[in-house]
Each structure stands twice: as structure tokens, then as C-alpha cells.
Amino acid sequence: MPSILFLVNGNTPAHNDNHLRLPRAFAGLGWRTVTANHEDVCCDSRRVFAGRQDAARFDLIWLLGFGRRESFYDRMQLLRQLDQRRFVNPVDAYTYLHGKLPAADSLAGHLPETHAAASPAYLLDCLDDQSAWVLKPSGASFGRDVSLVRDDGNGRRAIRRLVERDGFAVLQRYVSDIENGEVRCLLAGGEVIGCYKRLPPRGDIRANLATGARAEPHSLSASERALADKVGAWLASSRTGFAAADLAGDRLIEINVANPGGLSTLDSLTGIDPAPRVAETIANRPTHRASLES
């Protein structure tokens, strides 16, 4: 019987039900599923464990979320010692691919103009009057601390405050298409599993459901499909098995590989749980089969 280990944020409230929905989907395929906390990762001189479980004995390992910020890089160093073909998303995806920063040359033409720095002076010099800018913390989710700024006193103070608090910030050219809604695409094995549109509440630029946005069914346009497929190919080339891509018009706003929400939203909008399809796609992807055969 194949087995999968899920590492989850066991000590903080969950923002979605992936930690329940995905293990249930793999169990439905006949897999043995084990769930442990990120903080349970440890090692002796030879082996990496999740609690008492030898992590190398699992056919697949899936990290849902980052765990505690303070121990993140130490845990990633331990998990990096394992065969990365056995990870749904390899360790490098959590350190290099997740977030609001530019992702790859092949996708650069679809990204809004983006600047990131630990220097308020650098970000202040990027401001201009061509349009508004979106100011974001680099490592946050759910629309936390995202604001619209301009080249004025309020905008400059907001940039200084965020960098002073977090030590780093992202400044992204505002994409007006987001006023018509942001499209969330869930991708598994490089394929689009489902998508929906998130409509920001009146007077808010954030299209996050956690901040009051409204979800509605959506069919991808030809241009959106082309962009989603391009993102899927890029994710597949990095062996990233599951992620969400947020699109606004012909722009890629960001990619989430840590623990993207959307499965329960798709279920509520369509009446079909997409998790079994995700599990089947992940279980049958070529990189996983190769690791089982080696």
C-alpha cells in the first residue's frame, strides 16, 4: 500500500480544510495517510523523522503551509536531505517559488512591474504618478497588510512603516483589471484542476475571500487559458505538483505553493469535490512513478 505524509500547521488555526480534504482524498485511492506537525520534523545523524515516523519511508510527502517562521529554514535543511522526487512540492518550491516576487523569465512578460527591497529609499524612488501602486509584505497571505499607495505623503509613510516593521516589502504596479475580479486557478501536475473568480468588496482592492471578496463560477477565456497553461508548464518543469495562480486580465499577480485555498470554494460553487482529482493527478504524475520505481 503506498503511503503519504502530510506536514501541517498543527498549532495554529487552519485557514482552509486542505489538511482534512487532501488526506481523505488519498485514503479514497487506497493510500495510507499520516499527518504530523511541521514542528515534529527532527533528525538523528542518519535519518529525518516526523515525530516517530521515518520520513524516507513514505512514497510521498506534502507540506501544507510553512510552519513556524523561526524554525522554517532549519526544517527545510533537514527535509532537503530526502529524495525530492517524493515531495508533492519540493523543498526548493517553498523557499524560491512561493510568493509575490517575480517567478521566472518565461513568465516575466505577464507580471506587473514589481520592486522589492529592504530599503525604504529604494522603494520610494520607484514611485511615480503613472498609476497607483500595491504595497505588500513579502511573506504574508490572505490579503493581510496589503494597501494601495501613491506618490504622496501617505504612501511614503506606509512604505516606511512596512519596511520598518517587516524588514522587507514589495511594491507592485496596480492592475486595474482586478476591479473586475481576480481569477484563482488551482493547478495539479501542471494541469488546471479548476478556477473561479474572486470579486473584491466595494472600496477594497483585495480579492481575498478572507477579506470579504465574493467567489463566483468562472470559465477561462482563451487568453487566461493560455496564461494558466504557461504557468502550469513552468510549475511542472520545477516538479511543483500543486499550486494556485492568481490572474487579473493578462497579468499573473502571484503564485501560491505553500497551502493555497480554493478546494472548498470550488466544491461549494460546483457541488463537486476537486480533491479526489488532485490526489489522482499527483499520485500518477511521472516524477512520482519514477521515484517509486527507483
Backbone bond lengths (Angstrom), bond angles and torsions (degrees), N, CA, C in turn:
res aa  C-N    CA-C-N  psi(-1)  N-CA   C-N-CA  omega(-1)  CA-C   N-CA-C  phi
1 M - - - 1.461 - - 1.531 109.35 -
2 P 1.344 118.69 124.14 1.468 119.91 177.64 1.522 110.35 -67.06
3 S 1.323 115.80 157.23 1.463 120.04 -175.93 1.520 110.19 -134.89
4 I 1.340 115.24 152.22 1.463 121.30 178.68 1.513 109.06 -138.00
5 L 1.328 115.71 136.99 1.461 123.50 177.43 1.518 108.78 -106.61
6 F 1.322 116.58 124.93 1.464 121.99 173.86 1.527 108.46 -103.99
7 L 1.321 116.73 128.62 1.453 122.37 173.25 1.520 108.40 -105.52
8 V 1.328 117.18 122.41 1.465 121.69 -170.41 1.521 109.94 -129.67
9 N 1.338 114.61 165.97 1.468 121.24 175.99 1.522 108.10 -82.35
10 G 1.294 116.42 89.96 1.458 119.80 -173.41 1.512 114.93 -79.16
11 N 1.341 117.59 -16.59 1.461 120.22 -173.60 1.520 113.77 -105.31
12 T 1.325 117.45 2.81 1.463 121.06 179.35 1.526 109.09 -129.52
13 P 1.332 118.23 152.60 1.466 120.58 179.36 1.526 111.42 -60.70
14 A 1.318 116.49 138.99 1.462 121.27 179.68 1.525 109.72 -80.08
15 H 1.351 116.54 140.81 1.456 121.66 178.27 1.532 111.63 -94.18
16 N 1.316 117.60 -7.47 1.463 121.83 173.32 1.517 107.81 -150.06
17 D 1.311 116.99 179.56 1.471 119.74 -177.09 1.521 112.37 -107.31
18 N 1.339 117.74 24.43 1.469 120.37 179.00 1.521 111.83 -57.74
19 H 1.335 117.58 -35.10 1.462 121.27 -177.55 1.532 111.90 -68.58
20 L 1.312 117.33 -15.80 1.466 122.26 175.13 1.526 111.49 -102.80
21 R 1.319 115.76 -44.14 1.458 122.09 -173.33 1.532 112.03 -68.71
22 L 1.330 117.64 -42.80 1.467 120.20 -175.57 1.534 112.52 -73.19
23 P 1.345 119.95 -44.77 1.476 117.73 174.15 1.530 112.75 -59.07
24 R 1.314 116.73 -37.06 1.468 119.90 178.12 1.518 111.03 -63.96
25 A 1.337 116.40 -38.22 1.466 119.94 179.60 1.528 111.09 -66.79
26 F 1.331 118.20 -41.58 1.466 120.13 177.61 1.519 111.19 -68.38
27 A 1.325 117.59 -37.40 1.466 119.53 176.24 1.524 110.31 -61.00
28 G 1.331 116.44 -35.42 1.460 120.08 177.44 1.516 113.40 -65.10
29 L 1.352 116.76 -21.65 1.467 121.35 176.25 1.523 111.91 -89.00
30 G 1.341 116.91 1.65 1.458 120.49 179.72 1.522 114.30 91.15
31 W 1.325 117.03 14.57 1.463 120.65 179.46 1.525 110.09 -87.48
32 R 1.335 115.49 149.40 1.464 121.10 168.68 1.521 107.23 -83.20
33 T 1.326 117.37 125.13 1.462 121.71 -177.00 1.520 109.77 -114.78
34 V 1.310 115.96 136.22 1.462 123.04 177.12 1.524 107.71 -130.13
35 T 1.321 116.61 134.68 1.458 122.01 177.83 1.519 109.51 -117.09
36 A 1.326 115.87 131.32 1.461 121.97 177.58 1.522 108.90 -136.24
37 N 1.319 116.37 164.24 1.462 121.40 178.62 1.525 110.43 -83.33
38 H 1.329 116.03 149.66 1.462 120.03 174.24 1.527 111.40 -53.54
39 E 1.324 116.22 -38.55 1.466 120.05 -176.29 1.517 112.73 -73.18
40 D 1.331 117.56 -6.03 1.468 120.96 176.72 1.524 112.35 -82.41
41 V 1.349 118.01 -7.79 1.459 120.78 -179.24 1.531 109.33 -68.80
42 C 1.324 115.94 129.58 1.462 121.36 -178.89 1.525 108.02 -154.48
43 C 1.315 116.93 176.19 1.459 119.14 179.52 1.518 110.38 -151.01
44 D 1.348 114.95 155.74 1.447 120.29 163.20 1.533 106.20 -105.28
45 S 1.282 119.23 -161.07 1.463 119.83 -176.10 1.518 113.01 -71.29
46 R 1.347 117.99 -13.30 1.462 120.01 -174.58 1.514 114.21 -125.49
47 R 1.334 118.44 -29.28 1.455 120.76 -168.96 1.524 111.57 -128.35
48 V 1.345 115.15 155.27 1.458 122.76 175.57 1.526 107.96 -108.05
49 F 1.319 116.07 131.95 1.452 121.67 -176.83 1.523 110.81 -120.16
50 A 1.325 114.66 157.38 1.455 122.47 164.89 1.521 105.08 -118.36
51 G 1.329 115.93 95.92 1.459 119.36 -169.58 1.514 109.04 67.22
52 R 1.318 117.34 -120.86 1.467 121.79 178.50 1.526 112.85 -96.09
53 Q 1.344 116.19 0.52 1.458 120.78 -176.24 1.531 110.46 -90.07
54 D 1.329 116.65 126.61 1.461 121.54 174.26 1.529 107.79 -71.98
55 A 1.332 116.55 110.34 1.464 119.93 -172.72 1.519 112.77 -63.01
56 A 1.325 117.89 -29.81 1.467 121.32 -177.50 1.521 112.26 -68.91
57 R 1.322 117.90 -14.46 1.467 120.33 -178.21 1.527 113.40 -84.19
58 F 1.326 116.99 -7.45 1.465 119.64 -179.74 1.523 110.41 -87.09
59 D 1.331 114.77 144.53 1.465 119.63 176.79 1.525 111.31 -72.29
60 L 1.319 116.82 -34.61 1.459 121.72 178.10 1.526 109.95 -137.16
61 I 1.331 115.74 149.38 1.463 123.08 174.69 1.521 107.06 -130.95
62 W 1.333 115.88 131.68 1.461 120.48 -178.03 1.515 108.90 -129.23
63 L 1.328 116.82 117.00 1.454 122.81 175.40 1.519 108.89 -88.73
64 L 1.321 116.44 122.92 1.463 122.11 175.57 1.527 107.37 -110.48
65 G 1.320 116.26 103.58 1.454 121.07 -175.96 1.517 111.18 89.96
66 F 1.323 114.58 177.26 1.460 121.22 -174.83 1.518 113.89 -98.97
67 G 1.321 118.57 -19.74 1.448 119.49 -169.10 1.519 110.41 76.06
68 R 1.329 116.40 -168.80 1.459 120.99 -178.04 1.522 111.23 -65.61
69 R 1.336 115.63 134.64 1.456 121.45 -179.75 1.529 111.29 -57.53
70 E 1.343 116.86 -39.69 1.452 120.79 -173.71 1.529 113.12 -63.41
71 S 1.320 117.53 -30.28 1.470 120.08 -177.04 1.527 113.12 -108.20
72 F 1.333 117.09 6.42 1.463 120.51 -171.77 1.528 112.30 -57.55
73 Y 1.328 118.43 -53.81 1.464 119.66 -174.05 1.524 112.15 -68.50
74 D 1.314 117.54 -31.63 1.468 119.24 176.46 1.529 110.57 -65.24
75 R 1.341 116.35 -43.97 1.466 119.06 179.00 1.519 111.39 -66.54
76 M 1.335 117.02 -38.64 1.462 119.43 179.29 1.529 111.10 -64.24
77 Q 1.323 117.46 -36.61 1.462 119.71 177.50 1.523 111.00 -63.25
78 L 1.322 116.68 -38.57 1.470 119.43 178.04 1.528 110.67 -67.58
79 L 1.321 116.97 -48.22 1.460 120.36 -177.26 1.523 111.98 -67.36
80 R 1.329 116.75 -25.95 1.469 120.25 178.69 1.525 111.55 -65.95
81 Q 1.324 118.25 -17.30 1.457 121.43 179.05 1.530 112.49 -74.38
82 L 1.328 116.49 -17.76 1.457 121.38 -178.39 1.521 110.80 -84.00
83 D 1.326 116.50 163.01 1.462 122.63 177.73 1.529 108.75 -62.37
84 Q 1.328 117.29 112.52 1.459 121.18 -174.34 1.524 113.00 -69.41
85 R 1.326 117.77 -16.66 1.466 119.81 176.01 1.518 111.55 -68.12
86 R 1.321 117.31 -16.64 1.459 120.72 -179.83 1.534 112.68 -88.41
87 F 1.321 116.62 -3.11 1.465 120.55 178.59 1.523 109.76 -92.85
88 V 1.325 116.25 136.46 1.465 119.51 173.31 1.521 109.06 -59.66
89 N 1.325 116.83 -49.45 1.454 123.20 169.78 1.522 106.87 -119.49
90 P 1.324 118.39 119.50 1.464 119.08 -177.39 1.519 111.46 -63.05
91 V 1.315 115.97 160.72 1.457 121.41 -178.63 1.524 111.22 -54.03
92 D 1.327 117.28 -40.08 1.467 119.94 -178.48 1.525 112.46 -60.21
93 A 1.327 117.52 -28.47 1.463 119.88 179.95 1.525 111.00 -64.50
94 Y 1.334 116.79 -35.61 1.465 120.20 -178.70 1.526 111.54 -74.49
95 T 1.318 116.70 -27.66 1.457 119.76 -177.78 1.525 112.64 -93.52
96 Y 1.345 118.27 -25.94 1.464 120.28 -172.80 1.530 114.96 -118.92
97 L 1.330 118.07 -26.62 1.463 119.17 -170.27 1.514 114.23 -104.61
98 H 1.321 118.73 -24.27 1.457 121.11 -176.21 1.523 110.86 -77.13
99 G 1.322 116.47 139.90 1.444 118.76 167.47 1.504 116.24 122.81
100 K 1.315 114.19 -159.25 1.454 122.43 -168.10 1.520 112.73 -105.92
101 L 1.319 117.21 6.41 1.454 120.63 -178.55 1.521 110.76 -93.27
102 P 1.343 118.35 157.91 1.472 120.34 179.78 1.519 111.56 -53.57
103 A 1.335 115.36 140.12 1.452 120.01 -169.50 1.520 114.12 -97.48
104 A 1.306 118.91 -50.80 1.467 120.80 -173.84 1.518 109.33 -160.63
105 D 1.326 115.30 155.15 1.461 119.86 179.50 1.526 111.74 -58.23
106 S 1.340 116.55 -36.45 1.461 120.01 -177.49 1.524 112.52 -66.72
107 L 1.343 117.26 -20.16 1.460 121.17 -179.69 1.531 112.40 -108.23
108 A 1.322 117.03 -2.22 1.464 121.10 -171.56 1.525 112.19 -58.19
109 G 1.326 117.91 -36.18 1.450 120.55 -178.22 1.509 113.62 -67.86
110 H 1.333 117.73 -13.56 1.465 121.40 -178.91 1.520 112.34 -101.49
111 L 1.319 117.62 -4.35 1.453 121.23 -177.54 1.523 110.47 -89.90
112 P 1.333 118.44 140.18 1.465 119.28 171.35 1.531 109.16 -63.18
113 E 1.326 116.12 156.72 1.455 119.51 175.38 1.528 108.55 -55.45
114 T 1.326 116.48 125.95 1.457 121.19 -172.86 1.520 110.14 -133.69
115 H 1.334 115.81 136.34 1.453 122.51 174.86 1.527 107.75 -127.91
116 A 1.323 116.85 144.76 1.456 121.58 179.21 1.517 108.63 -143.77
117 A 1.339 116.31 138.43 1.460 118.61 -176.32 1.519 110.50 -167.10
118 A 1.328 114.07 161.27 1.461 121.73 170.34 1.519 110.46 -96.30
119 S 1.318 116.00 3.02 1.467 121.65 -177.40 1.527 110.25 -108.76
120 P 1.332 118.64 115.01 1.473 119.49 175.24 1.522 111.75 -58.57
121 A 1.348 116.90 -37.43 1.463 120.00 -178.30 1.519 111.43 -60.75
122 Y 1.325 116.71 -41.06 1.470 119.76 178.76 1.533 110.28 -61.94
123 L 1.312 117.62 -47.67 1.463 121.06 -177.73 1.527 110.71 -66.47
124 L 1.324 117.50 -37.76 1.457 120.31 178.69 1.522 111.27 -63.02
125 D 1.322 116.78 -35.85 1.464 120.77 178.75 1.525 112.18 -68.43
126 C 1.335 117.48 -20.60 1.472 121.22 -178.92 1.529 111.92 -78.94
127 L 1.320 117.24 -21.32 1.460 120.49 -177.35 1.526 111.04 -63.72
128 D 1.329 115.35 143.00 1.461 120.98 172.60 1.521 107.99 -149.45
129 D 1.299 116.74 179.81 1.466 121.72 -176.53 1.527 113.02 -98.96
130 Q 1.345 117.70 11.08 1.468 119.28 -179.06 1.529 111.44 -67.88
131 S 1.321 116.63 -34.40 1.463 121.22 179.70 1.511 108.22 -164.83
132 A 1.321 115.56 177.27 1.460 120.27 172.20 1.527 109.64 -76.43
133 W 1.315 115.48 168.15 1.456 122.63 178.75 1.522 109.49 -127.08
134 V 1.322 115.92 150.63 1.457 121.38 175.01 1.525 107.55 -103.05
135 L 1.317 115.87 122.84 1.464 122.57 179.08 1.519 108.74 -100.31
136 K 1.354 116.67 128.09 1.458 120.84 -174.79 1.529 110.44 -137.09
137 P 1.327 116.55 145.70 1.465 118.24 163.99 1.523 108.33 -70.27
138 S 1.317 118.37 148.08 1.464 119.97 -174.14 1.509 113.20 -75.61
139 G 1.333 118.75 -25.95 1.460 119.35 -172.17 1.511 115.26 -116.96
140 A 1.334 118.71 11.67 1.461 120.79 -176.34 1.525 111.10 -94.30
141 S 1.322 115.11 165.74 1.470 121.76 178.93 1.526 109.05 -133.71
142 F 1.344 114.91 174.06 1.459 123.01 174.13 1.529 112.86 64.58
143 G 1.349 116.75 24.66 1.447 120.00 176.16 1.515 114.83 75.22
144 R 1.339 117.73 10.90 1.455 120.36 -178.25 1.530 111.11 -65.16
145 D 1.322 115.70 130.14 1.468 123.44 172.79 1.530 113.16 62.11
146 V 1.328 117.67 23.92 1.461 121.61 174.25 1.523 108.18 -89.40
147 S 1.329 117.36 132.76 1.460 119.99 -177.55 1.529 110.52 -144.33
148 L 1.310 114.91 158.23 1.463 122.29 177.47 1.529 107.44 -96.69
149 V 1.332 116.55 125.99 1.465 120.21 -177.58 1.522 109.78 -128.13
150 R 1.317 114.47 159.02 1.465 122.27 176.13 1.528 108.79 -131.94
151 D 1.310 114.69 174.98 1.462 119.82 179.90 1.524 108.96 -80.77
152 D 1.337 115.04 72.02 1.457 120.36 177.39 1.531 108.02 -144.99
153 G 1.302 116.35 -176.67 1.458 120.25 -176.41 1.517 113.09 -60.85
154 N 1.344 117.03 -42.60 1.458 119.89 -179.86 1.527 111.66 -64.18
155 G 1.336 116.08 -42.89 1.450 119.72 -179.67 1.513 112.33 -64.73
156 R 1.321 116.08 -41.13 1.458 119.83 -179.40 1.529 111.18 -67.25
157 R 1.321 116.26 -38.54 1.469 119.20 177.37 1.524 110.91 -66.23
158 A 1.343 117.45 -38.42 1.463 120.43 179.65 1.525 111.22 -62.97
159 I 1.321 116.78 -40.88 1.463 120.35 178.44 1.521 110.98 -63.50
160 R 1.324 116.10 -46.00 1.461 119.24 -179.57 1.527 111.38 -62.43
161 R 1.328 116.90 -41.48 1.472 120.34 -179.21 1.516 111.34 -63.41
162 L 1.353 116.62 -44.46 1.455 119.22 -176.72 1.526 111.25 -66.32
163 V 1.329 117.51 -44.00 1.459 119.85 179.63 1.524 110.53 -66.02
164 E 1.316 116.75 -39.11 1.466 119.85 178.61 1.522 110.50 -62.75
165 R 1.329 116.80 -38.84 1.464 120.12 -177.90 1.517 112.50 -75.56
166 D 1.365 117.32 -47.95 1.464 121.69 -172.60 1.521 113.77 -99.81
167 G 1.315 117.60 -17.91 1.462 120.13 -177.41 1.509 114.13 84.07
168 F 1.343 117.60 -2.64 1.468 120.99 -177.12 1.523 107.54 -164.33
169 A 1.325 117.15 152.42 1.465 120.27 178.17 1.519 109.92 -155.99
170 V 1.344 114.47 160.63 1.459 122.66 179.37 1.527 108.02 -119.85
171 L 1.327 115.87 135.36 1.462 123.29 177.07 1.524 107.17 -120.73
172 Q 1.328 116.45 121.24 1.462 121.12 -174.56 1.526 109.73 -128.03
173 R 1.334 115.56 134.14 1.466 120.65 178.80 1.530 109.56 -58.16
174 Y 1.328 117.10 130.47 1.454 121.41 -178.38 1.518 111.18 -65.13
175 V 1.329 116.26 132.51 1.463 122.99 178.98 1.530 107.72 -103.27
176 S 1.312 117.37 110.44 1.465 120.47 -173.85 1.530 112.53 -65.88
177 D 1.349 117.52 -21.57 1.464 119.93 179.35 1.517 112.05 -60.96
178 I 1.318 117.25 -20.05 1.465 119.50 -177.96 1.527 111.08 -67.22
179 E 1.335 117.06 -19.78 1.464 120.26 176.98 1.522 111.05 -63.58
180 N 1.338 116.34 -25.06 1.473 120.70 177.23 1.517 112.21 -92.20
181 G 1.333 116.02 3.91 1.458 120.08 177.97 1.512 112.28 113.70
182 E 1.306 114.55 150.07 1.462 122.55 177.94 1.525 107.68 -110.33
183 V 1.321 116.63 135.28 1.461 120.94 -177.18 1.527 109.05 -97.12
184 R 1.317 116.14 123.20 1.463 120.71 173.51 1.520 109.23 -97.68
185 C 1.325 115.89 122.52 1.465 122.63 175.96 1.518 108.72 -109.85
186 L 1.315 117.17 127.77 1.455 121.86 172.69 1.515 108.14 -97.15
187 L 1.343 116.03 130.09 1.457 121.56 -176.65 1.523 109.80 -123.78
188 A 1.322 116.45 133.11 1.459 122.74 175.69 1.523 107.92 -129.22
189 G 1.325 116.19 130.14 1.458 119.76 -178.08 1.518 112.78 58.50
190 G 1.331 117.80 28.23 1.457 122.02 -179.22 1.518 114.01 82.79
191 E 1.338 118.25 -2.23 1.457 122.10 -178.17 1.520 110.84 -104.14
192 V 1.329 117.00 145.32 1.458 121.36 174.37 1.527 108.52 -73.70
193 I 1.331 115.54 117.10 1.462 121.57 179.19 1.517 111.04 -86.38
194 G 1.311 116.14 -33.93 1.459 121.12 -179.86 1.510 109.89 -179.52
195 C 1.320 116.59 164.71 1.454 120.62 178.76 1.524 109.14 -152.13
196 Y 1.308 114.93 160.11 1.457 121.39 174.67 1.521 108.17 -154.43
197 K 1.313 115.69 164.22 1.469 120.17 179.94 1.523 108.77 -101.94
198 R 1.348 115.05 139.96 1.454 121.67 176.41 1.529 108.30 -113.17
199 L 1.310 116.01 118.42 1.466 121.85 -176.53 1.519 109.36 -100.79
200 P 1.342 117.55 119.49 1.466 119.44 -178.50 1.519 111.36 -66.37
201 P 1.336 116.44 149.30 1.468 118.85 176.75 1.523 110.53 -67.49
202 R 1.301 116.12 159.35 1.462 121.41 -178.42 1.534 110.40 -57.01
203 G 1.321 115.30 131.60 1.451 119.89 177.82 1.513 115.11 81.14
204 D 1.337 117.76 7.74 1.464 121.40 -178.46 1.523 108.77 -127.11
205 I 1.318 117.57 141.23 1.467 120.93 178.26 1.509 111.90 -90.24
206 R 1.325 118.42 -11.00 1.457 121.65 -173.01 1.522 110.95 -86.81
207 A 1.333 115.16 128.38 1.461 120.15 -179.66 1.523 111.00 -102.11
208 N 1.316 117.03 28.39 1.463 121.16 178.92 1.524 109.93 -86.61
209 L 1.321 116.47 134.49 1.459 119.54 178.76 1.522 110.71 -61.79
210 A 1.342 117.00 -30.30 1.461 120.87 -179.80 1.526 112.56 -66.93
211 T 1.323 117.60 -17.84 1.465 120.97 179.45 1.526 112.24 -106.91
212 G 1.332 116.71 13.60 1.454 119.89 174.64 1.506 115.98 103.24
213 A 1.337 118.61 5.87 1.465 120.78 176.44 1.530 109.80 -66.19
214 R 1.312 115.72 157.26 1.468 121.94 -178.98 1.523 109.45 -110.91
215 A 1.325 115.97 134.33 1.467 121.12 179.41 1.521 109.86 -96.08
216 E 1.343 115.48 142.26 1.454 120.15 174.29 1.528 108.51 -144.11
217 P 1.336 117.19 155.56 1.469 119.83 179.37 1.518 110.93 -59.62
218 H 1.320 115.41 151.48 1.462 119.30 -178.31 1.517 109.89 -151.14
219 S 1.320 115.80 137.96 1.465 122.15 171.81 1.519 107.86 -108.28
220 L 1.307 116.54 131.00 1.458 120.78 -176.69 1.526 111.16 -65.46
221 S 1.328 115.65 135.58 1.459 120.03 171.06 1.520 108.70 -72.81
222 A 1.311 116.83 172.08 1.467 120.01 -179.75 1.526 110.91 -61.23
223 S 1.341 117.18 -41.66 1.468 119.44 -179.79 1.516 111.71 -70.11
224 E 1.330 117.23 -37.81 1.470 120.31 177.11 1.522 110.88 -65.86
225 R 1.324 116.45 -40.62 1.465 120.47 178.10 1.517 110.72 -62.14
226 A 1.326 117.03 -42.24 1.463 120.65 179.54 1.524 110.79 -62.32
227 L 1.340 116.70 -41.94 1.460 120.00 179.33 1.527 110.87 -68.77
228 A 1.326 117.13 -42.70 1.466 119.90 179.11 1.525 111.18 -61.87
229 D 1.324 116.87 -41.02 1.468 120.52 178.05 1.526 110.87 -64.76
230 K 1.323 116.39 -36.16 1.466 120.84 178.55 1.529 110.27 -65.64
231 V 1.329 115.78 -42.97 1.460 119.93 176.36 1.521 110.02 -63.44
232 G 1.336 117.03 -42.84 1.454 120.62 179.52 1.512 112.42 -60.32
233 A 1.326 117.22 -41.11 1.466 120.57 178.39 1.517 110.86 -65.03
234 W 1.334 116.54 -39.73 1.463 120.19 178.43 1.526 111.14 -64.96
235 L 1.347 116.76 -42.68 1.460 120.38 177.81 1.528 110.87 -62.93
236 A 1.340 116.39 -42.80 1.461 119.90 -179.73 1.525 110.96 -63.33
237 S 1.330 117.05 -35.90 1.466 119.87 -179.54 1.519 111.78 -66.75
238 S 1.339 116.83 -24.15 1.460 121.01 177.36 1.526 111.79 -99.14
239 R 1.351 116.60 10.47 1.462 123.66 178.91 1.533 112.05 60.51
240 T 1.330 116.40 28.66 1.458 121.12 176.37 1.519 108.22 -87.80
241 G 1.330 116.22 114.27 1.459 120.68 -169.75 1.510 115.44 -83.89
242 F 1.344 118.42 -28.28 1.464 119.86 -175.75 1.518 109.13 -144.88
243 A 1.324 116.19 130.21 1.460 121.31 -178.75 1.521 109.16 -161.68
244 A 1.320 114.94 167.92 1.459 122.06 172.18 1.515 108.51 -121.04
245 A 1.320 116.04 140.88 1.463 122.25 175.10 1.521 107.56 -120.34
246 D 1.320 116.32 131.05 1.458 122.21 178.82 1.523 109.14 -104.01
247 L 1.333 116.16 123.94 1.460 122.66 -175.44 1.528 109.79 -117.85
248 A 1.321 115.78 145.50 1.464 122.00 171.34 1.513 107.09 -136.56
249 G 1.325 116.93 107.40 1.459 120.27 -173.18 1.516 109.23 63.76
250 D 1.342 115.88 -127.55 1.453 119.59 178.96 1.527 111.61 -98.41
251 R 1.344 116.85 20.69 1.449 121.71 -177.90 1.531 111.50 -109.94
252 L 1.327 114.75 140.85 1.460 122.01 171.79 1.518 107.19 -94.04
253 I 1.328 117.31 114.82 1.461 120.94 -175.76 1.529 110.44 -82.21
254 E 1.320 117.75 -49.23 1.453 120.61 176.70 1.515 110.78 -166.59
255 I 1.341 114.96 166.77 1.460 123.09 177.99 1.516 108.33 -122.41
256 N 1.315 116.91 134.54 1.459 122.47 179.30 1.525 108.73 -118.23
257 V 1.329 116.67 116.88 1.471 120.28 177.44 1.514 111.78 -111.32
258 A 1.343 118.46 -11.54 1.465 120.07 -171.15 1.524 111.90 -70.44
259 N 1.312 116.75 -54.94 1.470 120.84 -179.68 1.521 108.63 -167.34
260 P 1.331 117.52 64.36 1.464 119.81 -172.19 1.521 112.94 -66.51
261 G 1.314 114.95 135.74 1.455 119.62 173.00 1.518 110.62 -77.61
262 G 1.316 115.57 165.06 1.459 120.14 176.88 1.511 114.16 140.03
263 L 1.329 117.52 -25.03 1.467 118.86 -179.14 1.526 110.68 -63.30
264 S 1.322 116.79 -46.82 1.466 118.91 -179.22 1.529 111.04 -68.95
265 T 1.336 117.46 -32.38 1.466 120.44 178.00 1.525 110.54 -66.10
266 L 1.322 116.79 -45.38 1.464 120.13 176.99 1.520 110.62 -60.82
267 D 1.321 117.13 -40.25 1.466 121.41 178.09 1.525 110.26 -59.67
268 S 1.345 116.21 -45.72 1.465 119.34 -177.61 1.528 112.12 -69.53
269 L 1.343 117.61 -30.65 1.459 120.76 -178.34 1.522 112.81 -81.30
270 T 1.330 116.87 -32.90 1.468 120.70 -173.83 1.518 114.46 -109.99
271 G 1.340 116.63 -17.87 1.463 119.82 -174.90 1.516 112.97 78.39
272 I 1.331 117.81 7.46 1.464 122.59 -179.98 1.521 108.64 -122.77
273 D 1.329 116.41 124.61 1.452 121.04 177.72 1.529 108.98 -74.30
274 P 1.350 119.12 117.52 1.462 120.02 -178.59 1.526 113.54 -80.05
275 A 1.339 118.20 -9.03 1.464 120.47 -175.29 1.530 113.18 -60.20
276 P 1.349 120.60 -41.94 1.477 118.99 177.87 1.528 112.79 -59.37
277 R 1.328 117.53 -37.51 1.461 119.42 177.74 1.527 110.76 -67.42
278 V 1.345 116.30 -39.59 1.463 119.80 176.46 1.524 110.00 -59.71
279 A 1.332 116.60 -49.00 1.465 120.74 -178.45 1.521 111.25 -60.34
280 E 1.313 117.32 -44.31 1.459 120.72 -179.67 1.525 111.07 -64.37
281 T 1.329 116.88 -40.95 1.463 120.52 179.55 1.525 110.82 -64.60
282 I 1.333 116.94 -44.31 1.462 121.00 179.85 1.524 110.40 -65.68
283 A 1.322 117.41 -43.82 1.470 121.08 -177.20 1.518 111.97 -63.31
284 N 1.331 117.10 -29.41 1.465 120.76 -174.24 1.523 113.85 -103.47
285 R 1.331 118.79 5.04 1.463 117.82 -178.24 1.527 109.98 -70.31
286 P 1.314 117.28 148.33 1.472 121.36 -172.80 1.524 114.53 -57.85
287 T 1.352 118.28 -38.15 1.462 119.42 -178.03 1.520 111.11 -64.56
288 H 1.343 116.93 -33.63 1.456 119.27 178.52 1.523 110.64 -71.66
289 R 1.319 116.63 -43.54 1.468 118.68 179.60 1.527 110.53 -61.85
290 A 1.332 116.73 -37.13 1.460 119.40 179.64 1.530 111.69 -63.75
291 S 1.346 116.27 -38.06 1.460 119.27 -179.76 1.524 111.21 -68.97
292 L 1.323 117.46 -33.36 1.467 120.39 177.19 1.521 111.85 -68.89
293 E 1.338 115.87 -33.43 1.458 119.20 -175.87 1.521 112.54 -83.07
294 S 1.359 116.43 -16.08 1.477 118.57 -176.34 1.525 111.21 -83.62
